[in-house]
């Protein structure tokens, strides 16, 4: 729902900030890792993980997309809630957490306050393969996966409600018949044929 908030930091503490975006103040929980990166600035962009529970709606903010990505992985593990995930990211760096999970270092994960041996083993068991598949630097690089123009156009048309097989067939015809392969021109050409 929320990708990021970019605004003025009205209040900063090691556990949360209040960020003013267009006159609206958002209370955002942060990790110590994020706090160390934003403590000297007055304005910042925080990447948001919006958590909805039965009795609350809470925003967790991160200075980098990679830290948010790791947080979302951590809270996908059974028994690890958002506060525990934030505690993990506050105790050791995201790089150390990733390395410990990939290398199966239960003792490193277990040193984090509130994480027992069973939870540490579960974190490694559930996330090790995912993190290995993403590669050693997947969480450490702040990158947005790039899509080619025709993949972006395909996604846009499918989101508009056109059936995927039909979109792909039309897109192949357009790619062969036109030279302008910008996203906008591909979408316009496809809309004429769909």
N, C-alpha and C positions, 0 to 999 in steps of 0.2 A: 504494500500500500504506500509506504513512504520509502523513497530511495535515499534521499539525504536531506539535511537541513543546512542551509547556508545563512549565517546571520551573526549578529552581535552577541558576544557572551556577556550576559548581565550578571551572572553569578558563576563562580568556578569553585568546585571543591574536589577532593580526590575521588569522590564517589558519584557525583552528579554535577550537571551544569544546568543553567537556565539560559536558553538561547532565544534571542528575539528575532523572529523572522517576520518582517512586514507588520510589526506591531503586535504580534501574538507571541507570548512567551511559552516555550516548550520546556518541560522538565524532562531531562534526558539522563538516564543512568550511564555512567562511563566506567571503564577499567582504569587502573593505575597506569597502564601502558599508554592509553589515550591521553590521560591527564598529563603525563610527562611530555607529550608532544604538543599540547595546546596551552600549557600553563603560562606561557609568555605572550600569547596573542590575545587580541581583543575581539577579533572576528575570525570565524573558522567555518569549515564545512565538516559536518559529521555524517557518516554513513549510518543509516538507521536499520535496526532490526526491531520491528514492531511486534510485540507479543501480546496476544489477547487471551486472557483467562476468564473463567466464569465470573470472577469478582474484580478484575482489573484490566486495564489496557496500559501497557508500559512500553516506553521507548528506550532502547539501548543504543548508544551512539559510539562510533569508532572513528578514529582519525584516518584510518586507511580501509580500503575495501577488503584487503587481505585479512585484516583482523576480524572484520565482520564475517567474512567467509568462514574463518576458523571457528568463530563463535557459533554460527549456524550449524556447523558440523558437530560441535561439542553438544549443543542442546538437543540434537537429534538422537543422542544416546539415551537409552532408557535409564532413568534415575538421575539425569543431569538436567536441572532446570536452569532458567536464565541467570539466577543469582549465583549458582554454582559455576556456570560457564564464565560469568564475569569475574568471580573469585579466581578461577584458574588463570585467566588472562591478566589478572592483577598480580598473581604470585610469581609467575615466570613469563618470559617473553613468548610471543606466538611462535617464534623460530624454535625455541627450546621445546615447546609443547609438540610442534610438528615433528621435530627430530625424535623426541622420545616415543611418540606414537609409531612412527615409521620403523624405528629400530627396536620396538617392543620393550622399552625400558620402563617396566612397571614401577620400579623404585622412584624414578623421577616424578612420575605422575602422582604417586602415593604421597610424596612429600608435601603436596598442596593441601592446605587446610581444608578439612571437610571431605577429602577423598580417601576412602579406605582401600584395602587391597582388592576387594571384589569389584568395586567401581573402577579402579585403575585398570584392572584386567579387562573389564567390559569395554572401556573407552578404546583400549588398544585393539581388542577383538573386532569391534564394530567399525572402527575408522581406519585401521592399518591398510587394508586393501584399497579403500577409497583414496587415501592420500598417496599411496604408491602409484595408483593409476594416473592421478593428476600430475605426477612428476615431483621431483624434489623441490622445485622453486614455485610451484603453483600458488601457494598461499603467500609467498613472500614478494611476489611481483604484483604491483597494482596495475592490472591490465584489464581491459574489457575485451572479451573475445570478439575478434573481428569477423564480420560476415561479408561475403562478396555482395556486390550490388544485386545480383539476381537472387541470392538467398534472402536478402533483406526484402526484396520485392515480393518473393514467394510468401514469406512470413506475414507481410502486411496484407496481402490478398486473402490468405487463409484466415487471418484474424477478422477480415471483413465478412467472412462467412462463405467464401467460395470453396468448393471441395478440393482437397489437396491434389488428387490425380489430375483433375481438370486444369488446375493452376499450373502444375508442372509441365503438362503437355503444351499448353499455350505458351508458357515461358520459353520452352525449347524452340518453338517456331519463331518467336520474336528474336531470340538470341541469334538465330541463323539469318534472319532477314533484315536486321537493323544494325547500324554501327554505333549508335548512341546507347551506351549501356549504363547510364546513370539510373539510380533507383527511381527517380521521378518519371523519367521517360519510359522505363520498363513497366511501371505500374499503369501509366496512362495508356500505353499500347495494349497491355493485357486487359484493361477494363473495356476497351473497344471490342475485344474478341470474346470476352466471357459473357 
